[in-house]
């Protein structure tokens, strides 16, 4: 349901003609309502902005700092109006207003109606929050173009590429890449907040790559096409400086043809999956070209894997009482190519402690760690287990 539809339903349930403003008192939307002409409301709708007098009264009412509705007194031939602050997650995003003829104090409104009004404001606030940072008409157009551009159908991709060129959404460059964005720890979280985080991240990256990026945000996924040489530092900085939540990005491979970006999209999803699955990396951006073996491993059915599916040595290690610590130790040892001193330093443990753990690993697995084939099997198995969330 979009904001306008929600406002219309709210107006009908409250039996009031509603206008929604953003923080700059510009009209975002209003309800279609049968009523006697309200000159104040009419002036606002025609001007698409609160009248100067109304703006002064709203400022004087201190509704921006209020947690509850306030009443603006009647003036000239404009009846009294109720102004409701619309807050989401503690942040003010806009105002709901309607006329209340004859009221002189906010207490003149019945407690039952105030309860309904509070519930309505709670429902509308997240929609207003999203709308204030994304114009719906512009977003609809961009989403349509992006949908064509990244379609699985060649004809639709060609149409999308032609739209990008016709509307000059991107400069003509020798290469293009897809960047996917996603909030971390999204499972079970409020969908409206995830949409806000994604919208903020998408716009932050667009600002960081002016004239070289075209993107849209849908629900909890942002998708951008980046044209030309990539400055990953600017993208990482933009993601690090977000205010609403933590969002990470995955970059697909480059292509010279705008109409062939579907493979880059798939690669960007795999790249972002590497960050979502491996939070220990503490990175904000993953690049398909840097994934190495993970390119393949991340395409395995990781969600359905169990310890019993792993190589026997890895399974024995993880089933041990100290399995997680031993897995960390062995993985670091293999990462450092068998360099005991570098491994102990990286793990911040004494070398004698490291050698004790190494002996324990040999005992548990029954394997010869000097054997190259064994090392390969253990290293790959540990990586798969980690990506699958088994340690």
Buried (B, 14 or more C-beta within 10 A) or exposed (E): EEBBEBBBBBBEEBEBBBBBBBEEBBBBBBBEBEEEEBEBBEBBBEEEBBBEBBBEBBEEBEBEEBEEBBBBEBEEEBBBBBBBBBBBBEEBBBBBBBBBEEBEEBEEBEEEBBEBBEEBBEBBBBBBBBBBBBEBEEBEBBBEBBBBBBBEEEEBBBBBBBBBEEEEBBEEBEBBBBBBBBBBEBEEBEEBBBBBBBBBBBBBBBEBBEEBBBBBBBEBBBBBBBBBEBEBEBBBEBBEEBEBBBBBBBBBBBBEEBBBBBEBBBBBBBBBBBBBBBEEEEBBBBBBBEBEEBBEBBEEEBEEBEBEBBBEBBBBBBEBEEBEBBBBBBBBBBBBEEEEEBBBBBBEBEEEEBEEBBEBBBEBBEBEBEEEEBBEBBBBBBBBBBBBEBB
